[in-house]
């Protein structure tokens, strides 16, 4: 039987791996990585592979969801690692893989790391415990225009909670949903302004966890005019009523 290590890569590049994680990776027989839930800075995996002296096999979403590459590697025995940007278990796909490995008699271990799920709030100065369900906004496709993201934002705001909106990405295609595109989608699908009422102010965060991290706060119309630089991105919909400390902190990022 094999041993599967779920290792969080953090939010920036390969330097965000812990010393413990590097020790584990050096002792692994096979190393896999996924970059469909998020992506590290360009070149991170190549530099890490060179440091480890072994290849890192990249898995796309389809390969990870069918689970076969990793389960087959575990059947051979030894130690197998899956590198995941951010924290491994922020994505339910990885929980499913963990269960599949466990059901086949394999052991698993977990090394967490920083996640945008908490880092976006911390960077903006918003209280993490006041966030509701996380929202994922997919790329628009012909005949595919889900309203569920807006319904979740509306429910969170009705409960007095903030919302983290994760923007779709397809790194293998070099495509990342930009904040202006995402804001256009949200506003177009909310014509009655039930989720994003007139006067609402939003925040955009980019590259959190890297030296070039940035944040912007203001009306959607103003945010749509800006260039946020390279990915990764997320949008935060603050609660209708902010704590005094939150209000003071987020004002630091107001767009003038």
MARRO-898213 format. One record per atom (N, C-alpha, C, O): x, y, z. Coordinates in steps of 0.1 Angstrom, whole numbers, padded with zeros to 4 digits, always signed. Example, Ala and Ser with C-alpha at 12.3 -4.5 7.8 and 13.67 -1.06 7.14 Angstrom:
BEGIN
+0132-0057+0078/+0123-0045+0078/+0132-0033+0078/+0142-0033+0085/+0128-0022+0071/+0137-0011+0071/+0129+0000+0079/+0134+0011+0080/
% end
This chain:
BEGIN
+0008-0012+0000/+0000+0000+0000/+0009+0012+0000/+0020+0012+0005/+0003+0023-0005/+0011+0036-0006/+0007+0046+0004/-0003+0044+0012/+0014+0057+0004/+0011+0068+0013/+0010+0081+0005/+0019+0084-0002/-0002+0087+0006/-0004+0099-0002/-0003+0112+0006/-0010+0113+0017/+0006+0121+0002/+0007+0133+0010/+0000+0145+0002/+0004+0147-0010/-0009+0151+0008/-0015+0163+0003/-0007+0175+0008/-0007+0178+0020/-0001+0182-0001/+0008+0193+0003/+0004+0207-0003/+0003+0208-0015/+0001+0216+0006/-0002+0229+0001/+0010+0237-0003/+0020+0237+0004/+0009+0244-0015/+0020+0251-0020/+0020+0266-0016/+0029+0273-0019/+0009+0270-0010/+0008+0284-0006/+0003+0293-0018/-0002+0288-0028/+0005+0306-0017/-0001+0315-0026/+0008+0322-0036/+0004+0328-0046/+0021+0320-0034/+0031+0328-0042/+0038+0319-0052/+0034+0317-0063/+0050+0313-0047/+0057+0304-0056/+0063+0293-0047/+0059+0291-0036/+0073+0286-0053/+0078+0274-0046/+0085+0277-0032/+0086+0268-0024/+0088+0290-0030/+0094+0294-0018/+0085+0294-0006/+0089+0295+0006/+0072+0293-0009/+0062+0293+0002/+0060+0279+0008/+0053+0277+0018/+0066+0269+0002/+0066+0255+0008/+0073+0256+0021/+0084+0262+0022/+0068+0249+0031/+0075+0248+0044/+0087+0239+0043/+0088+0231+0034/+0096+0240+0053/+0108+0231+0053/+0103+0217+0055/+0110+0208+0049/+0093+0215+0062/+0088+0201+0064/+0083+0195+0051/+0085+0184+0047/+0076+0204+0043/+0071+0200+0030/+0082+0196+0021/+0081+0186+0014/+0093+0204+0021/+0104+0201+0012/+0111+0187+0016/+0115+0180+0008/+0112+0185+0029/+0117+0172+0034/+0109+0161+0029/+0114+0150+0025/+0096+0162+0030/+0087+0151+0025/+0088+0149+0010/+0089+0138+0006/+0088+0160+0003/+0090+0159-0012/+0102+0152-0016/+0103+0144-0026/+0113+0155-0009/+0126+0148-0012/+0125+0133-0010/+0132+0126-0016/+0116+0129-0001/+0115+0115+0002/+0104+0108-0006/+0101+0096-0004/+0097+0115-0015/+0086+0109-0023/+0091+0102-0035/+0101+0106-0041/+0084+0091-0039/+0088+0084-0051/+0082+0090-0063/+0088+0089-0074/+0070+0096-0062/+0064+0103-0073/+0057+0116-0068/+0052+0116-0057/+0058+0127-0076/+0053+0139-0072/+0043+0144-0083/+0047+0145-0095/+0031+0147-0080/+0021+0153-0089/+0018+0167-0084/+0020+0171-0073/+0013+0175-0094/+0008+0189-0090/-0004+0192-0099/-0005+0188-0110/-0013+0200-0093/-0024+0205-0100/-0024+0220-0100/-0020+0226-0090/-0029+0226-0110/-0030+0241-0111/-0043+0245-0117/-0043+0255-0125/-0053+0237-0115/-0066+0242-0121/-0075+0249-0110/-0083+0257-0114/-0072+0247-0097/-0080+0254-0087/-0073+0268-0085/-0080+0277-0081/-0060+0269-0088/-0053+0281-0087/-0039+0279-0093/-0037+0267-0097/-0031+0289-0094/-0018+0287-0100/-0008+0295-0093/-0010+0306-0088/+0004+0289-0092/+0016+0296-0086/+0022+0305-0096/+0018+0305-0108/+0031+0313-0092/+0038+0322-0101/+0045+0314-0112/+0049+0303-0110/+0046+0319-0124/+0052+0312-0136/+0066+0307-0132/+0074+0314-0126/+0068+0294-0136/+0081+0288-0134/+0083+0281-0120/+0093+0275-0118/+0073+0283-0111/+0075+0277-0098/+0077+0262-0098/+0086+0257-0091/+0069+0255-0105/+0070+0240-0105/+0083+0236-0112/+0089+0226-0108/+0087+0243-0123/+0100+0239-0129/+0111+0241-0120/+0120+0233-0119/+0112+0252-0113/+0122+0255-0103/+0122+0244-0092/+0133+0240-0087/+0110+0241-0087/+0109+0231-0077/+0114+0217-0081/+0121+0210-0074/+0110+0213-0094/+0115+0201-0099/+0130+0200-0100/+0136+0190-0097/+0136+0211-0104/+0151+0212-0105/+0157+0210-0091/+0167+0204-0089/+0151+0217-0081/+0156+0216-0067/+0155+0202-0062/+0164+0197-0055/+0144+0195-0065/+0142+0181-0060/+0150+0171-0068/+0152+0160-0063/+0153+0175-0080/+0160+0165-0089/+0152+0154-0094/+0157+0143-0097/+0139+0157-0096/+0130+0147-0102/+0118+0155-0108/+0115+0166-0105/+0111+0148-0118/+0100+0155-0125/+0088+0156-0116/+0086+0149-0107/+0080+0166-0119/+0067+0168-0113/+0057+0167-0124/+0057+0175-0133/+0048+0158-0122/+0038+0156-0133/+0026+0165-0130/+0020+0164-0119/+0022+0173-0140/+0011+0182-0138/-0002+0174-0142/-0002+0167-0152/-0012+0176-0134/-0025+0170-0137/-0035+0181-0139/-0036+0190-0132/-0043+0179-0150/-0054+0188-0153/-0066+0184-0145/-0066+0173-0138/-0077+0191-0146/-0089+0188-0138/-0094+0174-0141/-0098+0167-0132/-0095+0171-0154/-0101+0158-0158/-0093+0147-0152/-0098+0137-0146/-0080+0147-0152/-0071+0137-0147/-0073+0136-0132/-0073+0124-0127/-0074+0147-0125/-0075+0146-0111/-0089+0141-0106/-0090+0133-0097/-0099+0145-0114/-0112+0140-0110/-0115+0126-0112/-0122+0119-0105/-0108+0120-0123/-0110+0105-0125/-0101+0097-0115/-0103+0085-0113/-0091+0104-0109/-0083+0099-0098/-0073+0088-0102/-0065+0084-0093/-0073+0083-0114/-0065+0072-0118/-0050+0074-0117/-0043+0065-0112/-0045+0085-0122/-0030+0087-0121/-0025+0085-0107/-0014+0078-0105/-0031+0091-0098/-0026+0091-0084/-0029+0077-0078/-0020+0072-0071/-0041+0072-0080/-0044+0059-0074/-0035+0048-0080/-0031+0039-0073/-0032+0049-0093/-0023+0039-0099/-0009+0040-0093/-0003+0030-0091/-0005+0052-0091/+0009+0054-0084/+0009+0048-0070/+0019+0043-0066/-0002+0050-0063/-0003+0044-0049/-0002+0029-0049/+0003+0023-0040/-0008+0023-0060/-0009+0009-0060/+0005+0003-0062/+0008-0008-0057/+0015+0011-0068/+0028+0006-0069/+0035+0006-0055/+0045-0002-0053/+0030+0014-0047/+0036+0015-0033/+0045+0027-0032/+0047+0034-0041/+0050+0029-0020/+0058+0041-0017/+0051+0053-0014/+0039+0053-0011/+0058+0064-0014/+0052+0077-0010/+0049+0086-0022/+0058+0087-0031/+0037+0091-0023/+0032+0099-0034/+0028+0112-0029/+0021+0113-0019/+0031+0123-0036/+0027+0136-0032/+0019+0143-0042/+0021+0142-0054/+0009+0150-0038/+0001+0159-0046/+0002+0173-0041/-0002+0177-0030/+0009+0182-0049/+0010+0196-0046/-0002+0204-0051/-0006+0202-0062/-0007+0212-0042/-0019+0219-0045/-0017+0234-0042/-0013+0237-0030/-0019+0243-0051/-0018+0258-0047/-0027+0261-0036/-0038+0256-0035/-0022+0270-0027/-0031+0273-0015/-0031+0262-0005/-0020+0256-0002/-0043+0258-0001/-0044+0247+0009/-0051+0236+0002/-0062+0238-0005/-0046+0223+0003/-0052+0212-0004/-0067+0210-0002/-0074+0207-0012/-0072+0212+0010/-0086+0208+0013/-0095+0220+0012/-0106+0219+0018/-0091+0231+0006/-0101+0241+0003/-0109+0237-0009/-0119+0244-0012/-0105+0227-0016/-0112+0222-0028/-0118+0208-0025/-0111+0199-0021/-0131+0206-0028/-0137+0193-0024/-0132+0182-0033/-0133+0170-0029/-0127+0185-0045/-0121+0175-0053/-0110+0167-0046/-0109+0155-0047/-0102+0174-0038/-0091+0167-0031/-0096+0159-0019/-0090+0149-0016/-0107+0163-0013/-0113+0155-0003/-0118+0141-0009/-0117+0131-0003/-0124+0142-0021/-0129+0130-0028/-0117+0121-0031/-0119+0109-0029/-0106+0126-0035/-0094+0118-0038/-0089+0112-0025/-0085+0100-0025/-0089+0119-0014/-0085+0114-0001/-0093+0102+0003/-0088+0092+0007/-0106+0103+0001/-0115+0092+0005/-0113+0080-0004/-0113+0069+0000/-0111+0083-0017/-0108+0072-0027/-0096+0064-0023/-0095+0052-0024/-0085+0071-0019/-0073+0065-0015/-0075+0057-0002/-0070+0046-0001/-0082+0063+0007/-0084+0056+0020/-0092+0043+0018/-0090+0033+0024/-0102+0044+0009/-0111+0032+0007/-0103+0020+0001/-0107+0009+0002/-0092+0024-0006/-0084+0013-0012/-0072+0009-0003/-0063+0001-0007/-0073+0013+0010/-0063+0009+0019/-0050+0017+0020/-0041+0013+0028/-0050+0028+0013/-0038+0037+0014/-0038+0046+0025/-0049+0051+0029/-0027+0050+0031/-0026+0060+0041/-0025+0074+0034/-0021+0075+0023/-0029+0084+0042/-0027+0098+0036/-0023+0107+0048/-0026+0105+0059/-0016+0118+0043/-0011+0128+0053/-0014+0141+0047/-0016+0143+0035/-0013+0151+0056/-0018+0165+0051/-0008+0176+0057/-0006+0176+0069/-0003+0184+0048/+0005+0196+0051/-0002+0208+0046/-0002+0211+0034/-0009+0215+0055/-0017+0227+0051/-0007+0239+0047/+0004+0239+0050/-0013+0249+0041/-0006+0261+0038/-0016+0273+0037/-0028+0271+0038/-0011+0285+0034/-0020+0296+0033/-0030+0294+0021/-0027+0288+0011/-0042+0299+0023/-0053+0298+0014/-0059+0312+0011/-0060+0320+0020/-0063+0314-0001/-0070+0327-0004/-0083+0328+0004/-0088+0339+0006/-0088+0317+0009/-0101+0317+0016/-0099+0325+0029/-0109+0331+0034/-0087+0326+0034/-0085+0334+0046/-0076+0346+0043/-0078+0357+0050/-0067+0345+0034/-0057+0356+0031/-0064+0368+0025/-0059+0379+0028/-0074+0366+0017/-0081+0378+0011/-0087+0387+0022/-0085+0399+0022/-0093+0381+0032/-0099+0388+0043/-0088+0395+0051/-0089+0407+0055/-0077+0388+0054/-0067+0393+0062/-0060+0405+0055/-0057+0415+0062/-0058+0404+0042/-0051+0415+0035/-0060+0427+0035/-0054+0438+0036/-0073+0426+0033/-0082+0437+0033/-0085+0443+0047/-0089+0454+0049/-0082+0435+0058/-0085+0439+0071/-0100+0436+0075/-0105+0442+0084/-0106+0426+0068/-0120+0422+0072/-0119+0410+0081/-0110+0402+0081/-0129+0409+0090/-0130+0399+0100/-0134+0386+0093/-0145+0385+0087/-0125+0376+0094/-0128+0363+0087/-0141+0356+0092/-0148+0350+0084/-0144+0357+0105/-0156+0350+0110/-0169+0357+0105/-0180+0351+0107/-0168+0368+0098/-0180+0374+0093/-0182+0371+0078/-0190+0378+0071/-0175+0361+0073/-0177+0357+0059/-0187+0345+0058/-0187+0336+0066/-0195+0346+0047/-0204+0335+0045/-0198+0325+0035/-0186+0324+0033/-0207+0318+0027/-0203+0308+0018/-0194+0315+0007/-0197+0326+0002/-0184+0308+0003/-0175+0312-0008/-0183+0310-0021/-0190+0300-0023/-0181+0319-0031/-0188+0319-0044/-0177+0317-0055/-0166+0323-0054/-0180+0308-0064/-0171+0306-0076/-0179+0312-0088/-0190+0308-0090/-0172+0320-0096/-0178+0326-0108/-0171+0320-0120/-0159+0322-0122/-0178+0312-0128/-0172+0305-0140/-0172+0315-0152/-0179+0325-0153/-0163+0311-0161/-0163+0318-0174/-0177+0316-0181/-0183+0306-0179/-0182+0327-0187/-0194+0326-0194/-0193+0317-0207/-0182+0317-0214/-0203+0309-0209/-0203+0300-0221/-0216+0302-0228/-0226+0305-0221/-0217+0299-0241/-0230+0300-0248/-0240+0291-0241/-0238+0279-0239/-0252+0296-0237/-0262+0289-0230/-0259+0285-0216/-0267+0278-0210/-0249+0291-0210/-0245+0288-0196/-0243+0301-0189/-0233+0308-0190/-0253+0305-0181/-0253+0318-0174/-0259+0316-0160/-0270+0321-0157/-0252+0308-0151/-0258+0305-0138/-0260+0318-0130/-0252+0327-0130/-0271+0318-0122/-0274+0329-0113/-0271+0325-0099/-0272+0334-0090/-0266+0313-0096/-0263+0309-0083/-0253+0317-0076/-0254+0320-0064/-0242+0322-0083/-0233+0331-0076/-0240+0343-0070/-0237+0347-0059/-0249+0349-0077/-0256+0361-0072/-0266+0357-0061/-0267+0365-0051/-0272+0346-0062/-0281+0341-0051/-0273+0339-0038/-0278+0343-0027/-0261+0334-0039/-0253+0332-0027/-0248+0345-0021/-0248+0347-0009/-0244+0355-0030/-0240+0368-0025/-0252+0375-0018/-0250+0380-0007/-0264+0374-0024/-0276+0380-0018/-0279+0373-0005/-0282+0381+0005/-0277+0360-0004/-0280+0353+0009/-0270+0357+0020/-0273+0359+0031/-0257+0358+0016/-0247+0363+0025/-0250+0377+0031/-0249+0379+0043/-0253+0386+0021/-0255+0400+0026/-0268+0400+0034/-0268+0408+0044/-0278+0392+0031/-0290+0393+0040/-0287+0388+0054/-0294+0392+0063/-0277+0379+0055/-0273+0375+0068/-0262+0384+0075/-0257+0380+0086/-0259+0395+0068/-0249+0404+0074/-0235+0400+0072/-0226+0403+0079/-0233+0391+0062/-0219+0385+0060/-0212+0390+0047/-0219+0395+0038/-0199+0389+0047/-0191+0392+0035/-0191+0380+0026/-0194+0369+0030/-0187+0382+0013/-0186+0371+0004/-0172+0372-0004/-0169+0382-0009/-0166+0361-0004/-0154+0359-0012/-0158+0353-0026/-0164+0342-0026/-0155+0360-0037/-0159+0355-0050/-0146+0351-0057/-0137+0359-0060/-0145+0338-0060/-0133+0332-0067/-0136+0332-0082/-0147+0328-0086/-0126+0337-0089/-0128+0338-0104/-0122+0327-0111/-0111+0322-0108/-0129+0322-0121/-0125+0310-0129/-0112+0312-0136/-0107+0323-0139/-0105+0301-0138/-0092+0301-0145/-0090+0288-0152/-0095+0278-0148/-0082+0289-0163/-0078+0278-0171/-0064+0280-0175/-0061+0284-0186/-0055+0277-0166/-0041+0280-0168/-0035+0273-0180/-0026+0279-0187/-0040+0261-0183/-0034+0254-0195/-0038+0261-0208/-0031+0259-0218/-0048+0270-0208/-0052+0278-0219/-0047+0292-0218/-0049+0300-0227/-0040+0295-0207/-0036+0309-0204/-0048+0318-0202/-0046+0330-0205/-0059+0313-0197/-0071+0322-0195/-0074+0323-0180/-0074+0313-0172/-0076+0336-0176/-0080+0339-0162/-0091+0349-0163/-0089+0359-0170/-0102+0346-0156/-0113+0356-0156/-0108+0368-0149/-0105+0368-0137/-0108+0380-0155/-0103+0392-0149/-0114+0399-0141/-0126+0396-0143/-0110+0407-0131/-0120+0414-0123/-0130+0422-0132/-0142+0422-0129/-0126+0430-0142/-0135+0438-0150/-0145+0428-0157/-0157+0431-0157/-0141+0417-0162/-0150+0407-0168/-0159+0402-0158/-0171+0401-0160/-0154+0398-0146/-0163+0393-0136/-0173+0403-0131/-0185+0399-0129/-0170+0415-0129/-0179+0425-0125/-0190+0427-0136/-0202+0429-0132/-0186+0427-0148/-0196+0429-0159/-0206+0417-0159/-0218+0420-0161/-0201+0405-0156/-0210+0394-0156/-0220+0395-0144/-0232+0393-0146/-0215+0398-0132/-0223+0399-0121/-0234+0410-0122/-0245+0408-0119/-0230+0422-0128/-0239+0433-0129/-0250+0429-0140/-0261+0433-0139/-0245+0423-0151/-0254+0419-0162/-0265+0409-0157/-0276+0410-0161/-0261+0400-0148/-0270+0390-0143/-0278+0394-0131/-0286+0387-0126/-0277+0407-0127/-0284+0412-0115/-0291+0425-0119/-0288+0435-0113/-0299+0425-0129/-0305+0438-0134/-0313+0445-0124/-0314+0457-0124/-0319+0438-0115/-0327+0444-0104/-0319+0448-0092/-0324+0454-0082/-0306+0446-0093/-0297+0449-0082/-0301+0443-0068/-0301+0450-0058/-0305+0430-0069/-0310+0424-0057/-0298+0419-0048/-0298+0419-0036/-0287+0415-0055/-0275+0410-0048/-0265+0422-0046/-0258+0423-0036/-0264+0430-0057/-0254+0441-0056/-0262+0454-0058/-0263+0460-0069/-0268+0459-0047/-0277+0471-0048/-0269+0483-0052/-0257+0484-0051/-0277+0493-0057/-0270+0506-0060/-0263+0511-0048/-0268+0511-0037/-0251+0517-0050/-0243+0522-0039/-0234+0512-0033/-0226+0516-0024/-0235+0499-0036/-0226+0489-0030/-0212+0492-0035/-0209+0496-0046/-0202+0489-0026/-0188+0490-0029/-0182+0476-0027/-0185+0469-0017/-0173+0473-0036/-0166+0460-0036/-0151+0462-0035/-0146+0473-0037/-0145+0451-0033/-0130+0450-0032/-0125+0440-0042/-0131+0429-0044/-0114+0443-0048/-0106+0433-0056/-0093+0431-0050/-0086+0441-0046/-0089+0419-0049/-0075+0416-0045/-0068+0408-0056/-0074+0400-0063/-0055+0410-0057/-0047+0404-0068/-0034+0400-0062/-0027+0407-0055/-0030+0388-0065/-0016+0382-0062/-0014+0383-0047/-0002+0385-0043/-0024+0380-0039/-0022+0380-0024/-0012+0369-0021/-0012+0358-0026/-0003+0373-0012/+0008+0363-0008/+0021+0365-0016/+0030+0358-0013/+0021+0375-0025/+0033+0377-0033/+0038+0392-0030/+0030+0399-0025/+0050+0395-0034/+0055+0409-0032/+0047+0419-0039/+0047+0431-0036/+0040+0415-0050/+0032+0425-0058/+0017+0425-0055/+0009+0430-0063/+0014+0420-0043/+0000+0419-0039/-0006+0433-0039/+0000+0443-0035/-0019+0434-0043/-0026+0446-0043/-0041+0445-0040/-0046+0434-0042/-0047+0456-0036/-0061+0456-0034/-0067+0469-0038/-0061+0479-0037/-0080+0469-0042/-0087+0481-0046/-0101+0480-0041/-0107+0469-0041/-0106+0492-0037/-0120+0492-0031/-0127+0504-0036/-0122+0515-0037/-0140+0501-0040/-0148+0512-0045/-0160+0507-0053/-0163+0495-0052/-0167+0516-0060/-0179+0512-0067/-0175+0503-0079/-0165+0505-0085/-0184+0494-0083/-0181+0485-0094/-0178+0492-0107/-0169+0488-0114/-0185+0503-0110/-0183+0510-0122/-0169+0516-0122/-0162+0516-0133/-0163+0520-0111/-0150+0525-0111/-0139+0514-0112/-0129+0515-0119/-0142+0503-0105/-0133+0491-0105/-0132+0485-0119/-0121+0480-0123/-0143+0486-0127/-0142+0480-0140/-0133+0488-0150/-0129+0483-0160/-0129+0500-0146/-0120+0508-0154/-0105+0505-0152/-0097+0510-0160/-0102+0497-0142/-0088+0496-0138/-0081+0484-0144/-0088+0474-0148/-0068+0485-0144/-0060+0473-0148/-0054+0468-0135/-0046+0475-0128/-0056+0455-0133/-0052+0449-0120/-0039+0441-0121/-0035+0434-0112/-0033+0441-0133/-0021+0434-0135/-0023+0419-0137/-0034+0415-0139/-0012+0411-0136/-0014+0397-0138/-0021+0390-0127/-0023+0395-0116/-0026+0378-0129/-0034+0370-0119/-0024+0365-0108/-0012+0366-0110/-0031+0360-0097/-0044+0356-0095/-0053+0367-0089/-0048+0377-0083/-0066+0366-0091/-0076+0376-0086/-0087+0370-0078/-0090+0358-0078/-0093+0378-0070/-0106+0375-0063/-0113+0388-0060/-0107+0399-0060/-0126+0387-0059/-0135+0398-0055/-0141+0396-0041/-0144+0384-0038/-0142+0406-0034/-0148+0405-0020/-0160+0415-0020/-0159+0427-0023/-0171+0409-0016/-0183+0417-0014/-0185+0420+0001/-0189+0410+0008/-0182+0431+0006/-0183+0434+0020/-0197+0432+0025/-0207+0434+0018/-0198+0430+0038/-0211+0430+0045/-0218+0443+0044/-0211+0453+0043/-0231+0444+0044/-0238+0457+0044/-0233+0467+0055/-0232+0479+0052/-0230+0461+0067/-0225+0469+0078/-0212+0465+0082/-0210+0453+0086/-0202+0473+0081/-0188+0470+0085/-0185+0474+0099/-0190+0485+0104/-0177+0466+0106/-0172+0470+0119/-0163+0483+0117/-0157+0484+0107/-0162+0491+0127/-0154+0503+0126/-0140+0500+0122/-0134+0507+0114/-0134+0489+0128/-0120+0485+0124/-0119+0481+0110/-0110+0484+0103/-0130+0473+0105/-0130+0469+0091/-0131+0481+0082/-0123+0481+0072/-0139+0490+0085/-0141+0502+0076/-0128+0510+0075/-0124+0514+0064/-0121+0511+0086/-0109+0519+0086/-0098+0511+0078/-0090+0518+0071/-0098+0498+0080/-0088+0490+0073/-0090+0490+0058/-0080+0492+0050/-0102+0488+0053/-0105+0487+0039/-0104+0500+0032/-0101+0501+0020/-0106+0511+0039/-0105+0524+0033/-0090+0527+0028/-0088+0535+0019/-0081+0520+0033/-0067+0521+0029/-0066+0518+0014/-0057+0523+0007/-0075+0510+0008/-0074+0506-0006/-0084+0513-0015/-0086+0508-0026/-0091+0523-0010/-0101+0530-0018/-0095+0536-0030/-0084+0542-0030/-0102+0534-0042/-0098+0539-0055/-0102+0554-0055/-0114+0557-0053/-0092+0563-0058/-0095+0577-0058/-0098+0582-0072/-0100+0594-0075/
% end
